[in-house]
Amino acid sequence: MNVAHDFVADQLKLLLPNLVDKNHVLTQAAIYYSMLLGGGCALYLSFATLSFLFFFVWKAKTFYPVKPPRKDLGKQARHELRIALSQLPLMAFLMMPFPVLAHRGFGKIYYRVEDYGWGYLLLSIPLFIAVTDGFIYFIHRGLHHPLIYKHVHKLHHTYKWCTPYSSHAFHSVDGFSQGVPYYLFIFLFPFHNLLWVCMFLFVNFWTISIHDQVDFGIMSWFFNTTDHHTIHHTDFNYNYGQYLTFWDRLGGTYRKGRQTHTITGRRVGGAPAA
């Protein structure tokens, strides 16, 4: 992200040579806020829309889930879009100090693979998933506490049956609290700059994919797959994890998911067609 920041700052410097100082904290804050908001909206609108169109429209005969009823789909999707697009600017503002601090040298982002070697680079991927999943499990479970839930997390649970647009339909404080672990990681562990960008893309893609109600059953004993998260929305007190089933098993909140389709699209185990 630092490279993208410097590119934007240099272009602004050419346009406004007397106003832009890329080393000034306010310039950095403005650029990172714009990157977070623009990138977040672009990824959400593109990935969620492609997922929605593929599973709920183009291939609806194969993949459309039992609920929501088709007659209510458009209304729900529009409402989820309004929630997400109204809250993403606030989420980006709350998140903005973290990349600014990292840019100013307080994080552990590095740029040369040889600084830590290929072994650490590859190991840092499962480390990132394991560490952030642990943080998110406890944060997510805390968001379901009665004193917090109705004020913060209830908005995300407006609908029991998800669509891809549900993925980012959060209260801003909710989205911030579950997004913080990804930034905490780069203050705790060295992480390569390009890998950080790749994981940013992965996190958004995964978040959308677990809300589409289509579960291909890939290592679902280990990964928190789509139906695990569907169960979280329908039954509320289970499957708080984001990526792994480990913490739910340990915390007594695990409920087994059900594969809905094979990788070729065939419905599995009597999964009903809509």
N, C-alpha and C positions, 0 to 999 in steps of 0.2 A: 504493500500500500504506500510505502514511502516513495517508491519510484513514481507511482501515479500522482502522488501529491506534488513532487518536484516538477513533473511535467506540466501539471495544471498551473502551478505557481510561476513557472517560467513563461508560459503563454500569457498569463495575466500581467506579468512584469513587462512584456513587450507592448501590451495594450495600454497599461497604466504605470509607466515607469516611475512616476513620482509618488504613487500611492501604495504600491505593493512591495512588501518586504517579506520574502518567504520564510525568514527566520523569526518573524514576529509571531507571538502566540495567537493573536487574534486572526492573523492570516491563516495560520495552520488550523485553527478551530473552524473557520468559515469553510475552508477547503474540505476538511474531513467531514464536517456536517453534510456538505453537498454530496460527497462521495457516498456516505452512509445512506442518505435519503435516496439519492438517485439510484445507487446500486441495489438497495433493498427493494425499492419499488419496481425496478426493471426485472430483477430476478423473480419476485413474487408474481408480477403480472404475466411474465413470459412462461415460467415453469408451471404455475398454477393453471393458467389458461390452456396450455397445451395438454396438461393432465386432464383437466375438466372436459375439453373437447374430445380427447381420445376415449376416455373411459365412460363419460356420461352422455356423449352425443354421437360421435362417429362410430364407436364400437359398443353402443349402449346395449344392443341385443346380446352381446357376449358378456359385458362387464358390469352393466348397471346394477347397483345393489338393490336390496328390497326397499330400503328407505334412504333418503326422503322420497315421498311420492312424486312422480314426475310433474304433477300439476303444481307442486310447491317448489320445485327445483329452482326456477328462475328467481322467484321472490327471495329464497334463502341465499342464493349466490349473490344477488345484488346487495342484500343486507350485509353479508360477510365482506364484500368488497368495500362497502362504505365504512365498516368498522376498521378494517385494515388501513385503508388510505387516509382515514382521519387520525389514526393513532401512530402510523409510521413516522410522521414528522416529529412527534414528541419522543418516540423511542430513539430516533437518531440523535436528538438533542441530548438525551440522557446518556447515550453511549459515547458521544463525541469526545469527552475528556480522556477516555482510555487510549484511542489511537494517537491523540495529541501527546499524551505522556510517553507513549512508546516511541513516537517520532523524536521526542526530545531526549531520548536516551535512557528512559527509566525502565523500559522493558528488556527482554532478552532475545529480541529478533536479531538474526544474523543473516548474512548475505552470501557467504562463500561456503560451499559444501565442505571444502577441506578444513574449515574451522573445527568441525566436529566429526567429519567423516561420513561415508555413505551408510555405515551401520547404524549410527545414531539417527541419521535422517529417516531411514526406514522404520526404526523403532519408535520414533517420535509420533508416527501416525497412530498406531494402536494406543500409545501413551496418551495422546490427545483425546481419543475417544473414551478411554477408560476413566481418565481424571475428570473430564467435563461431564460424563454421564453420572459419576458419583455426586458431583456438586448439584447437577440438575435434579437428580432423584430427591434429594432432601429439600431443595428449594421448592420443587413442584409439590411435594407432599405438604410442605408448610403452607403453600398457597391454598390448600384445601382446608386449612383450619377455619372453623366457623367465624372467627373474628376477622379474618382476612378475605375469605372466599367471596363473600357477597359484595365486597367493595372493589376487589381487584380481578379475581380469576373467573368470576361467574360469567363475565361477558364472553369469554372464550367458550363457555359451555352453554351458550344460548340455544344451540341445537344439539340434540343427542346423536343425530346421524350426520356424519361429516361429509364435506366435499373438499376438493383441493383448495378452495378459497377459504376454508376454515383455518388453514395452516398459520396464517399471520393475523387472524382476526382476534387480536389481543388488546386488552387495556394496556396503555403505554408502560405502566409500572410493571405489569405482568411480563410483557415482552422484554423489558430491561432486565428484570431479575433473572429470567431464564437465559438471557443472552450474556450476562456478566461472566459466567464461567469461561466462555471462550476467550475473553480478554484476560481474565485472571491467569489463565494457563500461560500466556506469553510473558507474564511477569514472574512466573514460578519456574518455567523451563525454557531453555533455548529452543527456538523454533525458526526454521528457515523462512525467509520472506515470501518466496514463491509458494511454498507449501502452505503458508498461512492463507494466501489468497485462494488456493485450491480448496482448503478446508472450509473457507467462507462459502464457496459455491456448494460444496458437499452438504454443509449444514442446512442451507436453504432447500436444496433438492430433497434431502431426507425428510425435513419437516413437512414438505408438501406431500411426499409419497406416502407417509403414514396416515394421511387424512383422506386418502382416496377410496378406502374400503376394499381395495383389491389386494389380496394377500397371496403371494406365490409360494409361501411356505418354505422359503430358503433359510435353512438353519434357524428355524423359529424357536428351537430349544435354547438357543444362545442369543439371538438378536431379538430386540423388541420390534416385531414386525407390525404390519398394518393392522391386522385384526387384534393384536394386543392393544393397540391404541384405540381402536373402535370400541373395545370392551371398556377402556378407561372412560370414554365419553358416554357409553350407555349405562354402565354399572358404577361409575364414579370413583369408587375407592380402591381401584386396582390398577396395576401397570403404570406406575408413575415414571418409569425409566424412559430415556430418550432413545438409546441405542441398544442396550444390553438388558437381559433379564436378571442379571446377577443381583442387583440391589433389591429388586422386588422379591426375589426368592429369599434373600437374607432378611428382608424387613417384613415378610409375611403378607405382602400385598400382591403376590403374583397370581395371575389367573391365565391359564393356558389359552392361547389363541387358536383359531381354526383356519386352515388353508382354504381359500375360496376358489383358486384357479391353479392349473398347471401353468408352466412358463409358456406353453403354446396357446393358452386361453381357454382350455376346457374347464368347465365348472367341476369342482371336486366335492366328493362326499355328500352329494345331495344339496349342495348350495343352491338355493332357489333362484330362478331368474325373475327379474322384475316384471 
